[in-house]
Amino acid sequence: MLSMDTKHALDTKPALDASNDLPPIDERLIAPESRYEIYDGELAYVSPAAPPHGTRHSKLSALVEAYAHPAFEVASDTLTRTSETSDVAPDVSVYPLAEDPATGGRQLEQLAFEVVSTERLSRTSRKAGMLADRGVRRVFAIDIEHERALEWSRAIRDWEELDPTGQIEDPALAVPLPIAEMLTSASADDAMARALIAKGNPEIETVRAKDRQEGLQEGRNEGLREGRDEGLREGRNQGVQAGLLLGKSGTLMFVLAERGVAVSSLDRERILAETDLARLDRWIARAARCTDIEEVFAVP
């Protein structure tokens, strides 16, 4: 005898989809939110998840959401009518955002994911076969007990184990989904961040643009500081050089005056314009014993 909850879970039998003799995927045998599925007419209760199934389920949903193509929606525990007598809900589904033009409802999922333990794998195999027969392109299972990822094979009607170092590439995903990220119990934050960056997430791009702008401004400020310091050093060096030149040219003019050597305005300009300290030293030495200015300027 069915309980009241069980009776509530059962809806009236919907009409068949005339186009393919299958009911639309969103016509229910089971009332949503009832925690039941139907497998070939058999009612199956889906118990609430406990760790580690629940935590891995949550992480898988977040990962798939981050890696999904923008034209696709990601949903958890969404019922899919697979036949006249079956209504099942994958743990995670990926289906197109666009409505089904024939029914006005959602389109069939293209990817389905299940988080399983070894004892539940037989039921999951049954569900995977139903989903694949309905047209779901790819069905995956994450076996948390053995830390392995499986994909349903239509050819052999069984699971095939995936390379844990590989990745899932699919048109429904914006970037390849690393299989190892689905197997670990560690936080999914880093993997999600990589996916969002690769997808060009607008919020992340805004933050990156702000960081780039702040980096440019910081670089400019640093450049200004370095330029100022370099200018101070250069100015200081130039000031020392100018002081030495002025001192030596003044000494030369004093010696020439004491010796009574005539110095024209052109000679004075030449002495004051000289920038070679060694040459000024030579001129000072000559001025001490010369009789006219031409001896001072003689080469060498």
MITI-882031 format. One line per field, with one value per residue (C-alpha): residue number from 1; residue in one letter; x, y negated, z negated. Coordinates in Angstrom, 1 decimal. Layout:
BEGIN
k <- (NUM|...) .
r <- (a|...) .
east <- (X|...) .
north <- (Y|...) .
up <- (Z|...) .
//
This chain:
BEGIN
k <- (1|2|3|4|5|6|7|8|9|10|11|12|13|14|15|16|17|18|19|20|21|22|23|24|25|26|27|28|29|30|31|32|33|34|35|36|37|38|39|40|41|42|43|44|45|46|47|48|49|50|51|52|53|54|55|56|57|58|59|60|61|62|63|64|65|66|67|68|69|70|71|72|73|74|75|76|77|78|79|80|81|82|83|84|85|86|87|88|89|90|91|92|93|94|95|96|97|98|99|100|101|102|103|104|105|106|107|108|109|110|111|112|113|114|115|116|117|118|119|120|121|122|123|124|125|126|127|128|129|130|131|132|133|134|135|136|137|138|139|140|141|142|143|144|145|146|147|148|149|150|151|152|153|154|155|156|157|158|159|160|161|162|163|164|165|166|167|168|169|170|171|172|173|174|175|176|177|178|179|180|181|182|183|184|185|186|187|188|189|190|191|192|193|194|195|196|197|198|199|200|201|202|203|204|205|206|207|208|209|210|211|212|213|214|215|216|217|218|219|220|221|222|223|224|225|226|227|228|229|230|231|232|233|234|235|236|237|238|239|240|241|242|243|244|245|246|247|248|249|250|251|252|253|254|255|256|257|258|259|260|261|262|263|264|265|266|267|268|269|270|271|272|273|274|275|276|277|278|279|280|281|282|283|284|285|286|287|288|289|290|291|292|293|294|295|296|297|298|299|300) .
r <- (m|l|s|m|d|t|k|h|a|l|d|t|k|p|a|l|d|a|s|n|d|l|p|p|i|d|e|r|l|i|a|p|e|s|r|y|e|i|y|d|g|e|l|a|y|v|s|p|a|a|p|p|h|g|t|r|h|s|k|l|s|a|l|v|e|a|y|a|h|p|a|f|e|v|a|s|d|t|l|t|r|t|s|e|t|s|d|v|a|p|d|v|s|v|y|p|l|a|e|d|p|a|t|g|g|r|q|l|e|q|l|a|f|e|v|v|s|t|e|r|l|s|r|t|s|r|k|a|g|m|l|a|d|r|g|v|r|r|v|f|a|i|d|i|e|h|e|r|a|l|e|w|s|r|a|i|r|d|w|e|e|l|d|p|t|g|q|i|e|d|p|a|l|a|v|p|l|p|i|a|e|m|l|t|s|a|s|a|d|d|a|m|a|r|a|l|i|a|k|g|n|p|e|i|e|t|v|r|a|k|d|r|q|e|g|l|q|e|g|r|n|e|g|l|r|e|g|r|d|e|g|l|r|e|g|r|n|q|g|v|q|a|g|l|l|l|g|k|s|g|t|l|m|f|v|l|a|e|r|g|v|a|v|s|s|l|d|r|e|r|i|l|a|e|t|d|l|a|r|l|d|r|w|i|a|r|a|a|r|c|t|d|i|e|e|v|f|a|v|p) .
east <- (0.0|1.3|1.9|0.4|3.8|4.1|0.6|1.5|4.7|2.6|1.1|-1.5|-0.1|0.8|0.0|2.8|4.8|3.4|6.7|8.7|6.2|7.9|6.5|8.1|11.0|9.4|6.0|6.1|5.3|6.7|5.8|8.9|10.5|9.0|12.4|11.1|12.1|10.4|12.4|10.2|7.1|8.9|8.8|12.2|12.8|15.9|17.3|18.9|22.7|25.2|28.9|30.9|28.2|26.5|29.8|31.0|27.6|27.9|31.4|30.5|27.6|29.9|32.6|30.3|28.6|32.0|33.1|29.8|29.4|27.4|24.8|24.0|22.3|23.4|20.9|20.9|18.4|16.2|13.8|13.9|11.2|13.1|10.1|6.4|7.3|10.5|11.2|14.7|16.9|20.6|22.7|23.9|22.5|23.8|21.2|20.8|19.5|17.2|13.7|12.7|10.9|8.5|7.4|8.3|9.9|13.5|15.6|17.1|20.3|23.4|25.6|24.5|26.7|26.1|27.9|27.9|29.2|30.0|26.7|24.7|26.5|24.0|21.1|23.1|23.9|20.2|19.6|22.5|21.1|17.7|19.2|21.4|18.4|16.4|19.2|21.5|24.8|27.1|26.6|29.3|29.6|32.0|32.7|33.8|34.8|37.4|38.1|37.5|35.5|33.4|31.5|28.6|29.2|26.3|28.3|28.9|26.0|28.4|30.8|34.3|36.8|38.4|42.0|42.2|44.9|42.7|39.9|36.4|36.1|32.6|30.7|28.6|31.7|33.4|36.8|37.9|36.9|39.9|38.8|41.1|39.2|36.0|37.8|39.4|37.6|39.6|38.1|37.0|37.8|41.0|39.6|36.5|38.7|40.7|37.6|36.0|39.2|39.4|35.7|36.4|33.9|32.8|33.4|36.8|37.7|36.6|38.8|41.7|41.3|41.3|44.4|46.1|45.2|46.4|49.6|50.2|49.7|52.0|54.5|54.2|54.6|57.6|59.1|58.6|60.3|63.2|63.4|63.4|66.1|68.2|67.6|68.8|71.9|72.6|71.9|74.2|77.0|76.5|76.6|79.9|81.3|80.2|81.7|85.1|85.1|84.3|86.9|89.7|88.8|88.8|92.2|93.5|92.2|93.8|97.2|97.2|96.2|99.0|101.5|100.3|99.3|96.8|93.5|91.0|87.2|87.4|90.2|88.0|85.0|87.2|88.5|85.0|83.5|86.1|84.6|87.8|89.2|92.5|93.0|92.3|94.9|97.5|96.6|97.0|100.5|101.5|100.1|102.6|105.5|104.1|104.6|101.4|98.1|99.1|101.6|98.8|96.6|99.4|98.7|99.2) .
north <- (0.0|-3.4|-6.0|-9.6|-10.9|-8.2|-9.0|-12.7|-11.8|-10.2|-12.5|-11.6|-9.9|-12.6|-12.4|-11.1|-13.4|-12.7|-13.5|-10.6|-8.6|-9.7|-12.1|-15.6|-15.5|-18.0|-16.1|-14.5|-11.1|-12.4|-15.6|-17.7|-18.1|-14.8|-12.9|-10.1|-8.7|-6.2|-3.4|-1.5|-2.0|-1.2|-4.0|-4.6|-6.8|-9.0|-9.5|-12.8|-12.8|-12.6|-13.2|-12.5|-12.2|-15.5|-17.5|-16.0|-16.6|-20.3|-20.6|-18.9|-21.3|-24.3|-23.0|-22.2|-25.6|-27.3|-25.3|-25.3|-27.2|-30.4|-29.1|-26.2|-26.0|-23.8|-22.3|-19.9|-17.1|-18.1|-15.4|-14.2|-12.0|-9.3|-7.1|-6.5|-4.7|-6.4|-9.8|-10.3|-13.1|-13.2|-14.8|-17.5|-18.2|-20.5|-21.6|-24.5|-27.8|-28.1|-26.6|-23.6|-25.1|-22.1|-22.1|-25.5|-23.8|-23.1|-21.1|-17.7|-17.7|-17.1|-16.1|-14.3|-13.7|-11.3|-11.1|-7.4|-4.9|-1.4|0.0|-2.5|-2.0|0.6|-1.8|-4.5|-2.2|-1.7|-5.5|-6.1|-3.7|-5.4|-8.8|-7.7|-6.0|-9.2|-11.0|-12.5|-12.6|-11.9|-10.5|-10.5|-9.0|-10.0|-7.0|-8.6|-5.4|-4.4|-8.0|-7.3|-8.9|-6.8|-7.5|-5.5|-3.6|-3.0|-0.5|1.9|0.7|0.3|-2.1|-3.0|-4.4|-7.7|-8.7|-10.7|-13.0|-13.7|-16.2|-16.3|-18.3|-19.0|-21.7|-22.2|-23.3|-26.6|-25.1|-21.5|-20.2|-18.5|-15.0|-15.2|-18.3|-16.2|-13.4|-15.4|-16.4|-19.6|-23.0|-23.7|-27.4|-27.3|-25.2|-27.4|-30.5|-29.1|-28.3|-31.7|-33.4|-31.3|-32.1|-35.8|-36.2|-39.9|-40.4|-38.9|-40.9|-44.1|-43.2|-42.4|-45.6|-47.6|-45.7|-46.5|-50.2|-50.3|-48.5|-51.0|-53.9|-52.3|-51.8|-55.5|-56.6|-54.4|-55.7|-59.3|-58.5|-56.8|-59.7|-62.3|-60.4|-60.0|-63.7|-64.7|-62.6|-64.0|-67.5|-67.0|-65.7|-68.5|-71.0|-69.6|-69.6|-73.2|-74.3|-72.7|-74.3|-77.7|-77.4|-76.4|-79.1|-81.7|-80.5|-80.8|-84.3|-85.3|-83.9|-85.6|-88.9|-88.6|-87.9|-90.9|-88.8|-90.6|-88.8|-89.9|-89.4|-86.5|-84.9|-85.3|-83.7|-80.8|-80.2|-80.3|-78.0|-75.3|-72.1|-69.9|-70.1|-68.5|-71.2|-74.0|-72.5|-72.6|-76.2|-77.2|-75.6|-77.4|-80.7|-80.6|-81.0|-82.5|-85.9|-86.1|-84.3|-82.4|-80.4|-79.3|-78.1|-76.4|-72.8|-70.5) .
up <- (0.0|0.9|-1.7|-1.4|-0.4|2.2|3.6|3.7|5.7|8.5|11.1|13.7|16.8|19.4|23.1|25.4|27.6|31.0|32.7|31.3|29.2|26.1|23.5|23.2|20.8|18.5|18.2|14.8|13.4|10.1|8.4|8.2|4.7|3.6|3.3|5.6|8.9|11.1|12.9|15.4|13.3|10.0|7.4|5.8|2.8|3.0|-0.5|-1.5|-0.9|-3.8|-3.7|-1.6|1.0|0.2|0.1|3.3|4.9|4.0|5.3|8.6|9.1|8.5|10.8|13.7|13.3|13.6|16.6|18.5|21.8|21.4|23.8|21.3|18.0|15.1|12.7|9.7|9.2|12.1|13.2|16.8|18.3|20.0|21.1|20.5|17.3|16.1|14.5|13.1|11.8|12.4|9.7|12.2|15.6|18.4|21.0|23.5|22.2|25.2|24.9|26.9|29.9|30.1|26.5|25.1|22.1|21.5|23.8|23.0|21.1|23.1|20.1|16.9|13.8|10.9|7.6|6.5|4.0|5.1|3.7|5.7|9.0|10.2|9.9|11.4|14.4|14.9|14.8|17.2|19.7|19.5|20.0|22.9|24.5|24.2|26.1|23.4|25.2|22.3|18.8|16.1|12.7|9.9|7.7|4.4|2.7|5.4|6.4|10.1|12.9|15.3|18.5|19.8|23.0|25.3|27.2|24.3|22.1|19.2|17.6|18.9|16.5|17.4|17.1|13.8|15.4|18.4|18.9|20.3|23.5|24.8|26.7|23.6|21.7|22.3|21.2|20.6|17.2|15.4|14.2|11.2|9.9|9.7|7.7|4.9|1.8|1.6|2.2|5.8|5.5|7.5|10.3|10.5|10.6|13.5|15.4|14.8|15.9|19.1|19.8|19.5|16.6|16.6|12.8|12.9|16.0|14.2|11.3|13.6|15.5|12.2|11.1|14.4|14.0|10.5|11.6|14.3|11.9|9.4|12.1|13.2|9.6|9.1|12.4|11.2|7.9|9.7|12.2|9.4|7.5|10.7|11.5|8.0|8.4|11.8|10.7|7.7|9.9|12.4|9.5|8.3|11.8|12.4|9.0|9.9|13.3|11.9|9.3|11.7|14.3|11.5|10.3|13.9|14.3|10.9|11.9|15.2|13.6|11.0|13.8|15.8|18.8|21.0|21.3|24.0|23.7|26.2|24.1|21.0|22.7|23.8|20.3|18.8|21.4|20.9|19.4|19.3|15.7|16.8|19.5|17.0|14.7|17.6|18.4|14.7|14.7|17.9|16.6|13.7|16.2|19.4|20.8|23.0|23.3|26.4|24.4|22.0|24.9|26.8|27.8|26.0) .
//
